[in-house]
Amino acid sequence: MKIIADENIPLLKECFGEMGDLVAILGRGITAEDVHNADALLVRSVTKVNELLVNNNTSLKFVATSTSGVDHIDQQLLQRLGISFFSAEGCNATAVSEYVLSALDILSEKYCFNLRDRTFGVVGSGQIGSRLVNIFQHIGLRVLVTDPLCEKAGGVEYVSLEKLIECCDVISLHTPLTVDGPFPTYHMIKKHELEAMRDGTVLISAGRGAVVDNLALQQCLKSGKDIKVVMDVWEHEPDIDFELLKRVDLATPHIAGYSLDSKIAGTEMIYKAFCRCFGLPARIRTAAITPIPSLRMMSFIENSTVEEVASAAIRAVYDIRRDDAWMRQFLLMDKDEAKRAFDLMRANYPVRREFSTLRIKLKRCSDEARKKISSLGFHVFDE
């Protein structure tokens, strides 16, 4: 059996090395010639699976993406060709949620606002959006949600996009990218929506780049509109808008979901799907080969506030300013060099763990404090 795979899928050799002839290739460089005579194709979001890649392929039986998003996959084409498809939907929901929390922690300190005084808007209530809503609600924040396609969940306040923009101080985008249908998300946030936002609104784009009209956002910020922007996804990646990069508060190269834990979860999901497709036993248990985190426990003194504990713990596990500082270096490069650096930064992204890997020891804390810290994903225990 021949398996073509993106070389940057974690634990690739450990999971698939014994399954057949495994050929690992740089994701953006996978070609139709590479896939010719392959039985399985394993990709990430940087590989476009379309007619150019697989249309004349008669051997391919299985395609999987280790990512949650699927807009890089022509699913109708695969269905027409009788090729099984699987996506690791939801594998990065926790990582993206924690990215948002890290960004809010930094911005609330920088601009001196308390999250408890803000109304939060979540656009898209899929795996990531619903996870974020759940966290916000459990720590006592007001949340509005817009998603015309979702089944309405109890205890959640659903509004139109217009109403959400009108009422919310923080807007976090978590929709797939669609260009047709009754509710396309392509350029869903454009000049009109940007101008309608309140002064001081925090806009977090960590879904798909083209959900936001990047040129309109750049021009809006250039004109002096007071929006605090956190930008993880960009139109035309890796060829991003330098003028926009200069003007956003926090910039990262499409790594919101890049925790080690989420990437390993994605690998495990496609490994199990591969085994089901080909009728093979799934013998690998990724938990047994996942590295132990370098930071396993933090202790706090008795009079620490919930805010102090949360901020210190979040930054200890993931401080978004590190990634922002690295990405600012793109501004010192020419366009071609920056494009290469964008991909290299993603491919060589340093190990980042999730909040659940950290145990927090609190001295005689209240049940409410314990509940709020636990709701962020940390394991909390008393001394």
C-alpha positions as CSV (number, residue, x, y, z in Angstrom):
1,M,0.0,0.0,0.0
2,K,1.3,3.4,-1.0
3,I,0.6,6.4,1.3
4,I,1.4,10.0,0.4
5,A,1.4,12.3,3.4
6,D,2.2,15.9,4.4
7,E,5.6,15.6,6.2
8,N,4.4,18.0,8.9
9,I,1.7,15.8,10.3
10,P,2.9,14.9,13.8
11,L,3.6,11.3,14.7
12,L,3.2,10.5,11.0
13,K,5.9,7.7,11.0
14,E,4.8,6.4,14.4
15,C,1.2,5.9,13.2
16,F,1.6,5.1,9.5
17,G,5.1,3.9,9.1
18,E,4.2,0.3,9.3
19,M,1.0,0.6,7.2
20,G,2.8,0.4,3.8
21,D,5.1,2.5,1.7
22,L,4.9,5.9,3.4
23,V,6.1,8.9,1.4
24,A,6.3,12.1,3.3
25,I,6.3,15.3,1.3
26,L,6.1,19.1,2.0
27,G,2.4,19.8,2.0
28,R,2.4,22.7,-0.5
29,G,4.5,20.7,-2.9
30,I,2.3,17.6,-3.3
31,T,1.5,17.1,-7.0
32,A,-0.6,14.8,-9.1
33,E,2.5,12.9,-10.0
34,D,3.2,12.2,-6.3
35,V,-0.3,10.9,-5.8
36,H,-0.3,8.8,-8.9
37,N,-0.7,5.1,-7.9
38,A,-1.2,6.0,-4.2
39,D,-3.8,4.3,-2.2
40,A,-4.1,7.0,0.5
41,L,-3.5,10.7,0.7
42,L,-3.0,12.5,4.1
43,V,-2.9,16.3,4.0
44,R,-3.2,19.4,6.1
45,S,-4.9,22.7,5.1
46,V,-2.0,23.8,2.8
47,T,-2.7,21.1,0.2
48,K,-5.6,21.7,-2.2
49,V,-7.3,18.4,-3.0
50,N,-9.0,19.2,-6.3
51,E,-9.2,18.1,-9.9
52,L,-5.6,19.1,-10.7
53,L,-4.4,16.7,-7.9
54,V,-6.7,13.6,-8.1
55,N,-9.1,13.8,-11.1
56,N,-7.4,11.2,-13.2
57,N,-6.3,9.0,-10.3
58,T,-7.8,5.5,-10.4
59,S,-5.8,4.0,-7.4
60,L,-6.7,6.5,-4.7
61,K,-9.1,5.1,-2.1
62,F,-8.8,7.3,0.9
63,V,-8.2,11.0,1.5
64,A,-7.9,12.5,5.0
65,T,-7.0,15.9,6.4
66,S,-5.6,16.2,9.9
67,T,-7.2,19.6,10.2
68,S,-10.7,20.7,11.3
69,G,-11.4,22.9,8.3
70,V,-12.2,21.4,4.9
71,D,-12.4,24.3,2.5
72,H,-9.2,23.0,0.9
73,I,-10.9,19.7,-0.1
74,D,-13.3,19.3,-3.1
75,Q,-15.6,16.8,-1.3
76,Q,-18.0,16.6,-4.2
77,L,-15.1,15.5,-6.5
78,L,-14.0,12.8,-4.1
79,Q,-17.6,11.5,-3.7
80,R,-17.9,11.4,-7.5
81,L,-14.7,9.4,-7.8
82,G,-15.7,7.0,-5.0
83,I,-12.9,8.1,-2.8
84,S,-13.5,7.9,1.0
85,F,-12.9,11.2,2.8
86,F,-12.3,12.0,6.5
87,S,-11.6,15.2,8.3
88,A,-10.4,15.6,11.9
89,E,-13.3,17.9,12.7
90,G,-13.1,19.5,16.1
91,C,-9.5,18.3,16.8
92,N,-8.3,21.9,17.4
93,A,-11.4,23.3,19.1
94,T,-9.7,23.5,22.5
95,A,-6.5,25.0,21.1
96,V,-8.3,27.8,19.2
97,S,-10.4,28.6,22.2
98,E,-7.3,28.9,24.3
99,Y,-5.7,31.1,21.6
100,V,-8.7,33.4,22.0
101,L,-8.3,33.5,25.8
102,S,-4.6,34.3,25.5
103,A,-5.3,37.2,23.2
104,L,-8.0,38.6,25.5
105,D,-5.7,38.3,28.5
106,I,-3.1,40.4,26.7
107,L,-5.5,43.0,25.3
108,S,-7.4,43.4,28.5
109,E,-4.2,44.3,30.3
110,K,-2.9,46.5,27.4
111,Y,-6.1,48.5,27.1
112,C,-7.2,48.3,30.8
113,F,-10.6,46.7,30.5
114,N,-12.2,44.0,32.6
115,L,-13.6,41.0,30.7
116,R,-16.6,40.9,33.1
117,D,-17.7,44.3,31.8
118,R,-17.8,43.2,28.2
119,T,-20.3,41.5,25.9
120,F,-18.9,38.7,23.8
121,G,-20.1,37.8,20.3
122,V,-19.2,34.5,18.7
123,V,-19.8,34.1,15.0
124,G,-20.3,30.4,14.1
125,S,-21.3,27.8,16.7
126,G,-19.6,24.7,15.4
127,Q,-17.0,22.8,17.3
128,I,-14.8,25.8,18.1
129,G,-17.5,28.4,18.6
130,S,-19.6,26.3,20.9
131,R,-16.5,25.4,22.9
132,L,-15.8,29.1,23.3
133,V,-19.4,29.9,24.2
134,N,-19.3,27.3,26.9
135,I,-16.1,28.7,28.5
136,F,-17.5,32.3,28.4
137,Q,-20.7,31.2,30.0
138,H,-19.1,29.2,32.8
139,I,-16.9,32.1,33.8
140,G,-19.9,34.4,34.0
141,L,-19.7,36.4,30.8
142,R,-22.5,37.5,28.6
143,V,-22.4,35.9,25.2
144,L,-24.3,36.4,21.9
145,V,-24.1,34.0,19.1
146,T,-24.9,34.2,15.4
147,D,-25.1,31.1,13.2
148,P,-28.1,30.8,10.8
149,L,-27.3,27.2,9.9
150,C,-26.9,25.7,13.4
151,E,-29.4,23.9,15.5
152,K,-30.2,26.3,18.3
153,A,-28.9,25.1,21.7
154,G,-30.7,25.9,25.0
155,G,-29.2,28.6,27.2
156,V,-27.6,30.5,24.3
157,E,-28.8,33.9,23.1
158,Y,-28.9,33.9,19.2
159,V,-29.1,37.1,17.3
160,S,-28.5,38.3,13.7
161,L,-25.0,39.4,12.7
162,E,-26.1,43.0,12.6
163,K,-27.4,42.8,16.2
164,L,-24.2,41.0,17.4
165,I,-22.0,43.8,15.9
166,E,-24.2,46.4,17.4
167,C,-24.2,44.9,20.9
168,C,-20.8,43.3,21.4
169,D,-17.5,44.6,22.6
170,V,-15.6,41.4,21.5
171,I,-16.3,39.6,18.3
172,S,-14.7,36.3,17.6
173,L,-15.0,34.6,14.1
174,H,-15.2,30.8,13.8
175,T,-17.0,30.0,10.6
176,P,-16.0,27.8,7.7
177,L,-15.3,29.6,4.4
178,T,-18.2,29.2,1.9
179,V,-18.8,31.2,-1.3
180,D,-22.3,30.0,-2.2
181,G,-25.5,28.7,-0.5
182,P,-28.0,30.8,1.4
183,F,-25.4,32.1,3.9
184,P,-22.0,32.5,2.3
185,T,-19.2,33.5,4.7
186,Y,-16.8,34.9,2.1
187,H,-16.1,38.5,3.0
188,M,-18.9,38.3,5.6
189,I,-17.0,41.0,7.5
190,K,-16.4,43.8,5.0
191,K,-16.5,47.6,5.0
192,H,-20.1,48.0,6.2
193,E,-19.7,45.6,9.1
194,L,-16.4,47.1,10.2
195,E,-17.7,50.6,10.2
196,A,-20.7,49.5,12.2
197,M,-18.5,48.2,15.1
198,R,-18.3,50.1,18.3
199,D,-15.2,52.1,19.0
200,G,-12.8,49.9,20.9
201,T,-14.3,46.6,19.6
202,V,-12.0,43.6,19.8
203,L,-12.1,41.6,16.5
204,I,-10.6,38.2,16.6
205,S,-10.2,36.4,13.2
206,A,-9.1,32.8,13.9
207,G,-11.3,30.9,11.4
208,R,-10.7,31.4,7.7
209,G,-8.8,34.3,6.2
210,A,-11.3,35.4,3.5
211,V,-14.2,35.6,6.0
212,V,-12.8,39.1,6.6
213,D,-12.2,41.4,3.7
214,N,-8.6,42.0,4.5
215,L,-8.2,45.1,2.2
216,A,-11.4,46.7,3.7
217,L,-10.0,46.0,7.2
218,Q,-6.6,47.5,6.4
219,Q,-8.2,50.6,4.9
220,C,-10.6,50.9,7.9
221,L,-7.7,50.7,10.4
222,K,-5.6,53.1,8.3
223,S,-8.5,55.7,8.4
224,G,-8.4,55.6,12.2
225,K,-11.3,53.4,13.1
226,D,-10.7,52.2,16.7
227,I,-10.9,48.4,16.4
228,K,-8.5,46.2,18.3
229,V,-7.6,43.3,15.9
230,V,-6.2,39.9,16.5
231,M,-5.4,38.3,13.2
232,D,-4.4,34.6,12.9
233,V,-5.8,33.9,9.4
234,W,-5.2,35.9,6.3
235,E,-6.4,36.2,2.7
236,H,-4.0,34.8,0.1
237,E,-1.7,33.0,2.7
238,P,1.2,32.9,2.7
239,D,1.2,36.2,0.7
240,I,-0.2,38.4,3.4
241,D,-1.0,42.1,3.4
242,F,2.0,43.9,5.1
243,E,0.0,47.1,5.6
244,L,-2.6,45.1,7.5
245,L,0.1,43.3,9.5
246,K,1.5,46.7,10.6
247,R,-1.9,47.8,12.0
248,V,-3.3,44.9,13.9
249,D,-2.7,44.5,17.6
250,L,-1.7,40.8,17.5
251,A,-0.7,38.9,14.5
252,T,0.0,35.2,14.1
253,P,0.6,32.9,11.0
254,H,-2.5,30.6,11.1
255,I,-1.4,28.8,14.3
256,A,-4.4,29.3,16.6
257,G,-5.1,25.6,16.5
258,Y,-1.5,24.5,16.7
259,S,-1.2,23.0,20.1
260,L,0.8,19.8,20.2
261,D,-2.3,18.1,21.8
262,S,-4.6,19.2,19.0
263,K,-2.3,18.2,16.3
264,I,-1.8,14.7,17.8
265,A,-5.5,14.4,18.2
266,G,-5.9,15.2,14.5
267,T,-3.4,12.5,13.6
268,E,-5.1,10.0,15.9
269,M,-8.4,10.7,14.3
270,I,-7.2,10.2,10.7
271,Y,-5.2,7.1,11.8
272,K,-8.3,5.4,13.1
273,A,-10.3,6.4,10.0
274,F,-7.6,5.0,7.8
275,C,-7.7,1.7,9.7
276,R,-11.5,1.6,9.4
277,C,-11.3,2.2,5.7
278,F,-8.8,-0.5,5.0
279,G,-10.0,-3.0,7.6
280,L,-6.9,-2.8,9.7
281,P,-6.5,-3.0,13.5
282,A,-5.7,0.4,15.1
283,R,-2.9,-0.6,17.5
284,I,-1.3,2.8,18.1
285,R,-2.3,4.7,21.2
286,T,-1.1,8.3,20.9
287,A,-1.5,8.9,24.6
288,A,1.4,6.5,25.2
289,I,3.8,8.4,22.9
290,T,2.7,12.0,23.6
291,P,5.5,13.9,25.3
292,I,5.2,15.0,29.0
293,P,4.7,18.7,29.3
294,S,7.7,20.8,30.5
295,L,5.5,22.7,32.9
296,R,3.2,20.4,34.9
297,M,2.1,22.4,38.0
298,M,1.9,26.0,39.4
299,S,1.1,27.0,43.0
300,F,-0.5,30.3,44.1
301,I,-0.6,32.0,47.4
302,E,-3.8,32.3,49.4
303,N,-4.7,35.9,48.5
304,S,-4.4,35.5,44.7
305,T,-7.4,36.7,42.8
306,V,-9.1,34.7,40.1
307,E,-7.9,37.2,37.5
308,E,-4.2,36.9,38.7
309,V,-4.3,33.1,38.7
310,A,-5.9,32.9,35.3
311,S,-3.6,35.4,33.7
312,A,-0.4,33.9,35.1
313,A,-1.5,30.3,34.2
314,I,-2.6,31.3,30.7
315,R,0.7,33.0,29.9
316,A,2.7,30.2,31.4
317,V,1.1,27.7,29.0
318,Y,0.7,30.0,26.0
319,D,1.7,33.7,25.6
320,I,0.5,34.9,22.2
321,R,3.0,37.8,22.3
322,R,5.8,35.3,21.4
323,D,4.2,34.4,18.1
324,D,3.3,38.1,17.4
325,A,6.9,39.1,17.9
326,W,8.1,36.5,15.5
327,M,5.6,37.5,12.8
328,R,6.5,41.2,13.1
329,Q,9.9,40.1,11.7
330,F,8.2,39.6,8.3
331,L,8.1,43.4,8.0
332,L,11.9,43.4,7.7
333,M,11.7,40.9,4.7
334,D,10.8,41.2,1.1
335,K,7.6,39.6,0.0
336,D,9.1,36.3,-1.3
337,E,11.2,35.8,1.9
338,A,8.1,36.6,4.1
339,K,6.1,34.0,2.2
340,R,8.7,31.4,2.9
341,A,9.0,32.5,6.5
342,F,5.2,32.2,7.0
343,D,5.3,28.5,6.0
344,L,8.5,27.8,7.9
345,M,7.1,29.3,11.1
346,R,4.1,27.0,10.8
347,A,6.2,24.0,9.9
348,N,8.7,24.6,12.7
349,Y,6.2,25.9,15.3
350,P,7.5,25.3,18.8
351,V,5.8,22.9,21.2
352,R,2.7,24.5,22.7
353,R,0.6,22.5,25.2
354,E,-3.0,23.0,26.2
355,F,-4.3,24.2,29.6
356,S,-5.4,20.7,30.6
357,T,-1.8,19.7,30.9
358,L,-1.2,22.1,33.8
359,R,-2.3,21.4,37.4
360,I,-2.9,24.5,39.5
361,K,-2.6,24.4,43.3
362,L,-4.7,27.0,45.1
363,K,-4.6,27.7,48.8
364,R,-8.0,27.6,50.4
365,C,-9.8,29.0,47.4
366,S,-13.6,29.4,47.1
367,D,-15.7,27.0,45.2
368,E,-16.5,29.9,42.7
369,A,-12.8,30.6,42.1
370,R,-12.1,26.9,41.6
371,K,-15.0,26.6,39.2
372,K,-13.9,29.6,37.1
373,I,-10.3,28.5,36.8
374,S,-11.4,24.9,36.0
375,S,-13.7,26.2,33.3
376,L,-10.7,27.6,31.4
377,G,-9.4,24.0,31.1
378,F,-6.9,23.8,34.0
379,H,-6.8,21.1,36.6
380,V,-7.3,22.8,40.0
381,F,-6.7,21.3,43.4
382,D,-6.4,22.5,47.0
383,E,-3.2,22.3,49.0
